[in-house]
Amino acid sequence: MRQLARDPFARTTLVRVIVRPLAHGRTCSWCGSVRTSRKGGTPYLYRYGTEPDAARPRIHWHDGAFCSKSCHDAYRH
């Protein structure tokens, strides 16, 4: 899991994980493409979530899987 952005006023952190292997025909929820790794060309997507500041944080996963953060942001707004 990778932390991407921190919002100190909302006390949350945007995180992402790699979704691999992909189900047959699964593509980005916004643009319809997939990412591929440099070695071997394995397709993958990212899943994004929001992690609040708490004693026992629980990540709230956003709907869909995306090829980039810009597709995620466009889909959410």
Secondary structure, DSSP 4 states (H G I P E B T S, - for coil): -EEEEEETTTTEEEEEEEE-SPPTT---TTT---EE-TTTT-EEEEEEEEEE-SSS---EEPSS-BSSHHHHHHHH-
